[in-house]
Amino acid sequence: MIVVMKPGSQRGQIDGVIGLLREMGAQGRPIDGAQPPVIEILECNGKLDRRRLEQASMVERVVDGATPLLAVGRKAGEQTLEVPLGRRAVIGGQRLAVVAGPCSVEDEGRLLETATAVAAAGAVGLRGGAFKPRTSPYAFQGLGEDGLRALARVREKTGLAIVTEVMSPERVACVAEYADVLQVGSRNMHNSPLLRAVGEQGKPVLLKRGWSATLEEFLLAAEYILRAGNPNVILCERGIRTHEEYVRNTMALAVVPEVKRLSRLPIIVDPSHGTGRAHLVEPMSRAAIACGADGLLIEVHPSPEQAWSDGAQTLNFQQFRDMMTALRPIAAACGRSLEAGDSPPTDATDA
């Protein structure tokens, strides 16, 4: 159980509530950094006078349960939050946002070729990993800051917003210098120091669901970011690990409408990681739009068979163009549309 104070509560008023709890035989502990202030109730003996507590000075409400969604929860009638995606688009509005690009930044030439192609097809963001968390320590780990610099230069040439992953609190400032959106990957969804660090900086955050996380755990991870001061969080469903081995992950699309019911945060879907198979990316993208997703995160490469990572789930340029064409009438049927990008400055080379 927690006590939520009203915005602007002073230390004396917080101490007053803690004293009142002590009179009732309970212990109260302020939660560091919470705005508005929150007091966790500890050692409760079951004899709390809840009415008296709710009438205390500057108390907003008393919340039952250990895991309330105070920051990310959706109030009745509240619209989905619109989170900026660079200078040209938002995620969470009437238009669907597609972010596409390679799993890893390999070299600037291929990155620019890919960015130009996906922008021409209608993408508004470029994804690409400069720091890559890999299962094997012997797999390619990314180009690091050289990759970030390449992403920034490609943004200048194409206008696409940059979405790239940050893996540790120590790297947040570096990645934020180059990226438009900082991605917290599936492996790090439970990394509370990293969640706090991205919450303390000003760029939007794309939070991927952990591969074995429940919906509640997913939303509480977002709560960490918002509580640290950053309201601009985009959720991303990327599949969960189950007994099924045919696909890389099980694409749990039921989470999309449930997030829309519980939370005001926008949610996008990553069918590339969600299936691990390129031929399943388009049908799962169709389904994602139909069930209410606010956008897509798609892996695209000029020659997927030569990609340094995750080639099996990656589309080539023609496949991506065909998919975008197929998605437009589905978006229209759902009362949405695909965000159209500006014409890129150079021609793309097909795969």
C-alpha beads as a LAMMPS data file, in Angstrom:
LAMMPS data file: protein, C-alpha beads

351 atoms
350 bonds

1 atom types
1 bond types

-500.0 500.0 xlo xhi
-500.0 500.0 ylo yhi
-500.0 500.0 zlo zhi

Masses

1 110.0

Atoms # bond

1 1 1 0.000 0.000 0.000
2 1 1 1.231 3.509 -0.773
3 1 1 0.182 7.075 -0.039
4 1 1 0.276 9.463 -3.013
5 1 1 0.786 13.066 -1.957
6 1 1 -0.493 16.053 -3.909
7 1 1 1.938 17.911 -6.188
8 1 1 3.796 20.590 -4.269
9 1 1 3.772 18.727 -0.949
10 1 1 6.470 19.996 1.393
11 1 1 8.770 17.932 3.590
12 1 1 6.831 18.887 6.712
13 1 1 3.598 17.541 5.229
14 1 1 5.294 14.305 4.195
15 1 1 6.745 13.934 7.708
16 1 1 3.275 14.586 9.109
17 1 1 1.853 11.629 7.167
18 1 1 4.752 9.432 8.292
19 1 1 4.019 10.440 11.890
20 1 1 0.345 9.638 11.415
21 1 1 1.258 6.193 10.116
22 1 1 3.466 5.664 13.153
23 1 1 0.500 6.456 15.411
24 1 1 -1.428 3.735 13.603
25 1 1 1.306 1.161 14.163
26 1 1 2.812 1.297 10.659
27 1 1 6.053 2.548 9.166
28 1 1 6.190 4.971 6.240
29 1 1 9.119 5.467 3.861
30 1 1 9.283 8.192 1.183
31 1 1 10.245 6.850 -2.239
32 1 1 13.276 8.755 -3.482
33 1 1 12.714 10.967 -6.502
34 1 1 8.991 10.312 -6.882
35 1 1 6.966 13.262 -8.197
36 1 1 4.396 13.785 -6.847
37 1 1 5.804 12.455 -3.561
38 1 1 4.918 8.858 -2.671
39 1 1 5.143 7.176 0.741
40 1 1 5.429 3.397 0.923
41 1 1 3.584 1.867 3.910
42 1 1 5.669 -0.797 5.681
43 1 1 4.954 -3.091 8.641
44 1 1 1.228 -2.482 8.422
45 1 1 -0.678 -4.212 11.238
46 1 1 -3.971 -4.206 9.386
47 1 1 -5.499 -1.514 11.618
48 1 1 -4.921 1.533 9.469
49 1 1 -7.619 4.190 9.611
50 1 1 -7.731 4.753 5.877
51 1 1 -10.299 7.541 6.057
52 1 1 -8.159 9.490 8.514
53 1 1 -5.119 8.957 6.329
54 1 1 -6.896 10.172 3.186
55 1 1 -7.998 13.331 5.019
56 1 1 -4.445 14.245 6.072
57 1 1 -2.945 17.453 4.697
58 1 1 -1.878 17.186 1.021
59 1 1 -2.738 13.491 0.676
60 1 1 -4.122 12.817 -2.798
61 1 1 -5.085 9.154 -2.367
62 1 1 -4.175 5.836 -0.755
63 1 1 -3.470 3.041 -3.246
64 1 1 -3.833 -0.653 -2.454
65 1 1 -1.414 -3.206 -3.878
66 1 1 2.330 -3.227 -4.209
67 1 1 2.538 -2.411 -7.920
68 1 1 0.309 0.552 -8.851
69 1 1 0.670 2.231 -12.239
70 1 1 0.760 5.846 -11.120
71 1 1 2.692 7.416 -13.976
72 1 1 1.878 5.213 -16.986
73 1 1 -1.772 4.459 -16.179
74 1 1 -4.554 5.663 -18.470
75 1 1 -7.333 7.739 -16.937
76 1 1 -10.876 7.545 -18.278
77 1 1 -11.126 9.392 -21.588
78 1 1 -7.381 10.058 -21.787
79 1 1 -5.777 9.941 -25.227
80 1 1 -2.609 8.027 -26.055
81 1 1 0.480 10.135 -25.460
82 1 1 2.123 11.455 -28.627
83 1 1 5.889 11.018 -28.337
84 1 1 8.134 12.969 -30.745
85 1 1 10.121 10.935 -33.239
86 1 1 12.769 13.358 -34.392
87 1 1 11.533 16.547 -36.067
88 1 1 9.119 15.067 -38.586
89 1 1 6.853 12.617 -36.815
90 1 1 5.302 11.386 -33.596
91 1 1 4.433 7.956 -32.248
92 1 1 0.982 7.668 -30.741
93 1 1 -1.019 9.888 -33.063
94 1 1 -3.412 9.135 -35.899
95 1 1 -0.541 8.336 -38.233
96 1 1 1.414 5.119 -37.774
97 1 1 5.188 5.488 -37.567
98 1 1 7.507 2.935 -39.174
99 1 1 11.127 2.755 -38.045
100 1 1 13.327 0.562 -40.243
101 1 1 16.958 -0.275 -40.829
102 1 1 19.678 -2.829 -40.183
103 1 1 20.121 -4.790 -36.977
104 1 1 23.702 -3.482 -36.759
105 1 1 25.479 -0.487 -38.222
106 1 1 28.079 -2.123 -40.484
107 1 1 29.453 0.756 -42.532
108 1 1 28.203 4.188 -43.493
109 1 1 27.716 3.391 -47.172
110 1 1 25.321 0.508 -46.590
111 1 1 23.613 2.467 -43.829
112 1 1 22.933 5.419 -46.142
113 1 1 21.747 3.084 -48.895
114 1 1 19.297 1.463 -46.478
115 1 1 18.121 4.752 -44.974
116 1 1 17.434 6.183 -48.423
117 1 1 15.425 3.125 -49.447
118 1 1 13.259 2.929 -46.321
119 1 1 12.602 6.686 -46.379
120 1 1 11.425 6.416 -49.997
121 1 1 9.011 3.651 -48.935
122 1 1 7.526 5.752 -46.131
123 1 1 9.591 5.092 -43.006
124 1 1 10.169 8.063 -40.706
125 1 1 12.857 6.571 -38.478
126 1 1 16.119 4.676 -38.948
127 1 1 16.993 1.879 -36.563
128 1 1 20.541 0.562 -36.280
129 1 1 22.607 -0.853 -33.444
130 1 1 25.936 0.787 -32.626
131 1 1 26.245 -1.149 -29.348
132 1 1 24.940 -4.703 -29.710
133 1 1 24.085 -6.997 -26.788
134 1 1 24.726 -10.522 -28.121
135 1 1 24.164 -13.938 -26.604
136 1 1 27.626 -15.092 -27.624
137 1 1 30.710 -13.107 -26.568
138 1 1 32.231 -14.060 -29.938
139 1 1 29.471 -12.436 -32.023
140 1 1 29.764 -8.933 -33.504
141 1 1 29.197 -6.388 -30.718
142 1 1 28.776 -3.255 -32.812
143 1 1 30.947 -0.330 -33.963
144 1 1 30.388 1.726 -30.798
145 1 1 30.686 5.493 -31.085
146 1 1 31.881 5.218 -34.698
147 1 1 28.485 3.669 -35.430
148 1 1 26.705 6.508 -33.646
149 1 1 28.585 9.068 -35.703
150 1 1 27.623 7.234 -38.902
151 1 1 23.961 7.259 -37.848
152 1 1 24.097 11.004 -37.189
153 1 1 25.661 11.731 -40.583
154 1 1 23.020 9.632 -42.359
155 1 1 20.298 11.519 -40.485
156 1 1 21.660 14.779 -41.896
157 1 1 21.353 13.379 -45.424
158 1 1 17.937 11.721 -45.126
159 1 1 16.052 13.476 -42.319
160 1 1 15.193 10.163 -40.657
161 1 1 15.025 10.090 -36.855
162 1 1 17.649 7.841 -35.253
163 1 1 16.625 5.026 -32.884
164 1 1 19.520 3.131 -31.334
165 1 1 20.184 1.076 -28.233
166 1 1 21.939 2.070 -25.030
167 1 1 23.197 -0.757 -22.830
168 1 1 24.518 0.825 -19.635
169 1 1 23.984 3.951 -17.509
170 1 1 27.529 5.045 -18.306
171 1 1 26.719 5.183 -22.045
172 1 1 23.485 7.178 -21.789
173 1 1 25.049 10.616 -22.279
174 1 1 27.098 9.408 -25.245
175 1 1 24.154 7.782 -27.044
176 1 1 21.857 10.741 -26.276
177 1 1 24.355 13.055 -27.990
178 1 1 23.660 11.328 -31.324
179 1 1 20.265 9.589 -31.120
180 1 1 16.735 10.985 -31.356
181 1 1 15.313 8.039 -29.389
182 1 1 17.229 5.863 -26.921
183 1 1 16.269 2.201 -27.035
184 1 1 16.355 -0.009 -23.932
185 1 1 16.547 -3.556 -25.239
186 1 1 14.841 -6.704 -24.052
187 1 1 17.843 -7.861 -22.027
188 1 1 17.873 -4.577 -20.092
189 1 1 14.169 -4.115 -19.382
190 1 1 14.799 -5.135 -15.747
191 1 1 17.953 -2.991 -15.416
192 1 1 16.614 -0.366 -12.995
193 1 1 19.826 1.757 -12.914
194 1 1 19.644 2.047 -16.711
195 1 1 15.907 2.820 -16.587
196 1 1 16.559 5.627 -14.115
197 1 1 19.452 6.956 -16.205
198 1 1 17.413 7.209 -19.423
199 1 1 14.620 8.743 -17.364
200 1 1 16.918 11.509 -16.151
201 1 1 17.859 12.651 -19.670
202 1 1 15.592 14.462 -22.093
203 1 1 15.428 12.293 -25.228
204 1 1 12.444 9.937 -25.791
205 1 1 12.954 6.306 -24.793
206 1 1 11.847 3.182 -26.645
207 1 1 11.403 0.386 -24.086
208 1 1 11.330 -3.186 -25.375
209 1 1 9.496 -5.881 -23.471
210 1 1 11.781 -8.403 -21.767
211 1 1 11.726 -11.821 -23.392
212 1 1 10.084 -13.397 -20.332
213 1 1 8.431 -10.328 -18.792
214 1 1 4.797 -10.164 -17.790
215 1 1 2.700 -7.206 -18.887
216 1 1 2.790 -5.829 -15.347
217 1 1 6.592 -6.034 -15.245
218 1 1 6.748 -4.319 -18.647
219 1 1 4.605 -1.400 -17.509
220 1 1 6.439 -1.077 -14.196
221 1 1 9.738 -0.809 -16.085
222 1 1 8.204 2.153 -17.939
223 1 1 7.092 3.526 -14.559
224 1 1 10.766 3.735 -13.524
225 1 1 11.519 5.958 -16.533
226 1 1 8.565 8.285 -16.045
227 1 1 9.190 8.536 -12.290
228 1 1 12.746 9.654 -13.044
229 1 1 11.346 12.629 -14.966
230 1 1 11.045 11.575 -18.622
231 1 1 7.412 11.444 -19.848
232 1 1 8.259 10.398 -23.419
233 1 1 8.290 6.610 -23.398
234 1 1 7.369 4.334 -26.309
235 1 1 6.624 0.693 -25.481
236 1 1 7.695 -2.038 -27.902
237 1 1 6.337 -5.589 -28.052
238 1 1 9.032 -7.857 -29.538
239 1 1 7.796 -11.307 -28.628
240 1 1 8.377 -13.515 -25.601
241 1 1 10.174 -16.814 -25.175
242 1 1 7.909 -19.862 -24.930
243 1 1 8.144 -23.595 -25.658
244 1 1 7.679 -22.906 -29.403
245 1 1 10.871 -23.361 -31.459
246 1 1 9.617 -22.736 -34.986
247 1 1 9.713 -18.986 -34.490
248 1 1 12.408 -17.071 -32.636
249 1 1 9.851 -15.676 -30.162
250 1 1 6.104 -15.915 -29.668
251 1 1 4.516 -12.709 -30.976
252 1 1 2.134 -11.846 -28.121
253 1 1 -0.023 -9.286 -29.925
254 1 1 -2.776 -9.447 -27.296
255 1 1 -0.533 -7.167 -25.225
256 1 1 -1.194 -4.289 -27.656
257 1 1 -4.902 -3.693 -26.943
258 1 1 -4.304 -4.485 -23.272
259 1 1 -1.624 -1.781 -23.068
260 1 1 -4.093 0.587 -24.744
261 1 1 -6.610 -0.215 -21.993
262 1 1 -4.201 0.111 -19.058
263 1 1 -1.680 2.741 -20.151
264 1 1 -1.542 6.081 -21.924
265 1 1 1.829 5.226 -23.492
266 1 1 2.063 4.443 -27.218
267 1 1 3.102 0.940 -28.223
268 1 1 4.807 -0.289 -31.385
269 1 1 5.569 -3.844 -32.522
270 1 1 8.830 -5.442 -33.690
271 1 1 7.818 -8.404 -35.887
272 1 1 11.426 -8.984 -36.966
273 1 1 12.541 -10.074 -33.497
274 1 1 9.033 -11.304 -32.725
275 1 1 9.259 -14.052 -35.354
276 1 1 12.897 -14.336 -36.414
277 1 1 11.751 -15.177 -39.950
278 1 1 11.603 -12.650 -42.783
279 1 1 8.548 -14.218 -44.476
280 1 1 6.500 -13.733 -41.278
281 1 1 7.316 -10.034 -40.859
282 1 1 4.631 -8.746 -43.234
283 1 1 1.704 -10.863 -41.946
284 1 1 2.550 -10.017 -38.334
285 1 1 2.863 -6.341 -39.267
286 1 1 -0.637 -6.504 -40.740
287 1 1 -1.942 -8.060 -37.539
288 1 1 -0.115 -5.499 -35.382
289 1 1 -1.794 -2.594 -37.167
290 1 1 -5.180 -4.305 -37.023
291 1 1 -4.997 -4.755 -33.248
292 1 1 -4.055 -1.124 -32.573
293 1 1 -0.269 -0.743 -32.640
294 1 1 1.022 2.810 -33.102
295 1 1 3.907 1.803 -35.340
296 1 1 6.397 -0.855 -36.385
297 1 1 10.108 -1.548 -35.925
298 1 1 11.421 -3.451 -38.949
299 1 1 14.875 -4.801 -39.853
300 1 1 15.914 -3.973 -43.419
301 1 1 19.264 -4.529 -45.202
302 1 1 20.414 -4.287 -48.852
303 1 1 21.489 -7.964 -48.784
304 1 1 20.069 -9.779 -45.745
305 1 1 22.049 -12.941 -46.500
306 1 1 25.223 -10.890 -45.990
307 1 1 24.081 -9.025 -42.858
308 1 1 26.477 -9.188 -39.922
309 1 1 23.613 -10.021 -37.546
310 1 1 20.025 -11.309 -37.726
311 1 1 19.906 -11.772 -41.504
312 1 1 17.214 -14.459 -41.297
313 1 1 14.618 -11.989 -40.006
314 1 1 15.617 -9.059 -42.215
315 1 1 13.772 -7.753 -45.295
316 1 1 15.471 -6.536 -48.458
317 1 1 14.424 -3.254 -50.041
318 1 1 11.816 -4.706 -52.415
319 1 1 10.233 -6.758 -49.636
320 1 1 10.007 -3.661 -47.462
321 1 1 8.414 -1.602 -50.249
322 1 1 5.883 -4.341 -50.934
323 1 1 5.050 -4.596 -47.244
324 1 1 4.495 -0.844 -46.885
325 1 1 2.160 -0.914 -49.898
326 1 1 0.200 -3.809 -48.365
327 1 1 -0.108 -2.073 -44.984
328 1 1 -1.665 1.171 -46.211
329 1 1 -5.211 -0.154 -46.852
330 1 1 -5.150 -1.990 -43.512
331 1 1 -4.182 1.207 -41.727
332 1 1 -6.957 3.078 -43.547
333 1 1 -9.516 0.427 -42.560
334 1 1 -8.499 0.991 -38.925
335 1 1 -8.889 4.769 -39.217
336 1 1 -5.121 5.309 -39.302
337 1 1 -2.569 6.124 -41.994
338 1 1 1.116 5.525 -42.562
339 1 1 3.329 8.549 -41.951
340 1 1 4.851 9.537 -45.286
341 1 1 8.438 10.745 -45.297
342 1 1 9.943 13.429 -47.507
343 1 1 11.629 12.362 -50.704
344 1 1 15.196 11.336 -49.918
345 1 1 18.067 13.171 -51.598
346 1 1 19.656 10.141 -53.294
347 1 1 18.482 6.988 -55.064
348 1 1 18.345 3.624 -53.325
349 1 1 19.841 0.489 -54.782
350 1 1 17.550 -2.535 -54.702
351 1 1 18.568 -5.815 -53.156

Bonds

1 1 1 2
2 1 2 3
3 1 3 4
4 1 4 5
5 1 5 6
6 1 6 7
7 1 7 8
8 1 8 9
9 1 9 10
10 1 10 11
11 1 11 12
12 1 12 13
13 1 13 14
14 1 14 15
15 1 15 16
16 1 16 17
17 1 17 18
18 1 18 19
19 1 19 20
20 1 20 21
21 1 21 22
22 1 22 23
23 1 23 24
24 1 24 25
25 1 25 26
26 1 26 27
27 1 27 28
28 1 28 29
29 1 29 30
30 1 30 31
31 1 31 32
32 1 32 33
33 1 33 34
34 1 34 35
35 1 35 36
36 1 36 37
37 1 37 38
38 1 38 39
39 1 39 40
40 1 40 41
41 1 41 42
42 1 42 43
43 1 43 44
44 1 44 45
45 1 45 46
46 1 46 47
47 1 47 48
48 1 48 49
49 1 49 50
50 1 50 51
51 1 51 52
52 1 52 53
53 1 53 54
54 1 54 55
55 1 55 56
56 1 56 57
57 1 57 58
58 1 58 59
59 1 59 60
60 1 60 61
61 1 61 62
62 1 62 63
63 1 63 64
64 1 64 65
65 1 65 66
66 1 66 67
67 1 67 68
68 1 68 69
69 1 69 70
70 1 70 71
71 1 71 72
72 1 72 73
73 1 73 74
74 1 74 75
75 1 75 76
76 1 76 77
77 1 77 78
78 1 78 79
79 1 79 80
80 1 80 81
81 1 81 82
82 1 82 83
83 1 83 84
84 1 84 85
85 1 85 86
86 1 86 87
87 1 87 88
88 1 88 89
89 1 89 90
90 1 90 91
91 1 91 92
92 1 92 93
93 1 93 94
94 1 94 95
95 1 95 96
96 1 96 97
97 1 97 98
98 1 98 99
99 1 99 100
100 1 100 101
101 1 101 102
102 1 102 103
103 1 103 104
104 1 104 105
105 1 105 106
106 1 106 107
107 1 107 108
108 1 108 109
109 1 109 110
110 1 110 111
111 1 111 112
112 1 112 113
113 1 113 114
114 1 114 115
115 1 115 116
116 1 116 117
117 1 117 118
118 1 118 119
119 1 119 120
120 1 120 121
121 1 121 122
122 1 122 123
123 1 123 124
124 1 124 125
125 1 125 126
126 1 126 127
127 1 127 128
128 1 128 129
129 1 129 130
130 1 130 131
131 1 131 132
132 1 132 133
133 1 133 134
134 1 134 135
135 1 135 136
136 1 136 137
137 1 137 138
138 1 138 139
139 1 139 140
140 1 140 141
141 1 141 142
142 1 142 143
143 1 143 144
144 1 144 145
145 1 145 146
146 1 146 147
147 1 147 148
148 1 148 149
149 1 149 150
150 1 150 151
151 1 151 152
152 1 152 153
153 1 153 154
154 1 154 155
155 1 155 156
156 1 156 157
157 1 157 158
158 1 158 159
159 1 159 160
160 1 160 161
161 1 161 162
162 1 162 163
163 1 163 164
164 1 164 165
165 1 165 166
166 1 166 167
167 1 167 168
168 1 168 169
169 1 169 170
170 1 170 171
171 1 171 172
172 1 172 173
173 1 173 174
174 1 174 175
175 1 175 176
176 1 176 177
177 1 177 178
178 1 178 179
179 1 179 180
180 1 180 181
181 1 181 182
182 1 182 183
183 1 183 184
184 1 184 185
185 1 185 186
186 1 186 187
187 1 187 188
188 1 188 189
189 1 189 190
190 1 190 191
191 1 191 192
192 1 192 193
193 1 193 194
194 1 194 195
195 1 195 196
196 1 196 197
197 1 197 198
198 1 198 199
199 1 199 200
200 1 200 201
201 1 201 202
202 1 202 203
203 1 203 204
204 1 204 205
205 1 205 206
206 1 206 207
207 1 207 208
208 1 208 209
209 1 209 210
210 1 210 211
211 1 211 212
212 1 212 213
213 1 213 214
214 1 214 215
215 1 215 216
216 1 216 217
217 1 217 218
218 1 218 219
219 1 219 220
220 1 220 221
221 1 221 222
222 1 222 223
223 1 223 224
224 1 224 225
225 1 225 226
226 1 226 227
227 1 227 228
228 1 228 229
229 1 229 230
230 1 230 231
231 1 231 232
232 1 232 233
233 1 233 234
234 1 234 235
235 1 235 236
236 1 236 237
237 1 237 238
238 1 238 239
239 1 239 240
240 1 240 241
241 1 241 242
242 1 242 243
243 1 243 244
244 1 244 245
245 1 245 246
246 1 246 247
247 1 247 248
248 1 248 249
249 1 249 250
250 1 250 251
251 1 251 252
252 1 252 253
253 1 253 254
254 1 254 255
255 1 255 256
256 1 256 257
257 1 257 258
258 1 258 259
259 1 259 260
260 1 260 261
261 1 261 262
262 1 262 263
263 1 263 264
264 1 264 265
265 1 265 266
266 1 266 267
267 1 267 268
268 1 268 269
269 1 269 270
270 1 270 271
271 1 271 272
272 1 272 273
273 1 273 274
274 1 274 275
275 1 275 276
276 1 276 277
277 1 277 278
278 1 278 279
279 1 279 280
280 1 280 281
281 1 281 282
282 1 282 283
283 1 283 284
284 1 284 285
285 1 285 286
286 1 286 287
287 1 287 288
288 1 288 289
289 1 289 290
290 1 290 291
291 1 291 292
292 1 292 293
293 1 293 294
294 1 294 295
295 1 295 296
296 1 296 297
297 1 297 298
298 1 298 299
299 1 299 300
300 1 300 301
301 1 301 302
302 1 302 303
303 1 303 304
304 1 304 305
305 1 305 306
306 1 306 307
307 1 307 308
308 1 308 309
309 1 309 310
310 1 310 311
311 1 311 312
312 1 312 313
313 1 313 314
314 1 314 315
315 1 315 316
316 1 316 317
317 1 317 318
318 1 318 319
319 1 319 320
320 1 320 321
321 1 321 322
322 1 322 323
323 1 323 324
324 1 324 325
325 1 325 326
326 1 326 327
327 1 327 328
328 1 328 329
329 1 329 330
330 1 330 331
331 1 331 332
332 1 332 333
333 1 333 334
334 1 334 335
335 1 335 336
336 1 336 337
337 1 337 338
338 1 338 339
339 1 339 340
340 1 340 341
341 1 341 342
342 1 342 343
343 1 343 344
344 1 344 345
345 1 345 346
346 1 346 347
347 1 347 348
348 1 348 349
349 1 349 350
350 1 350 351
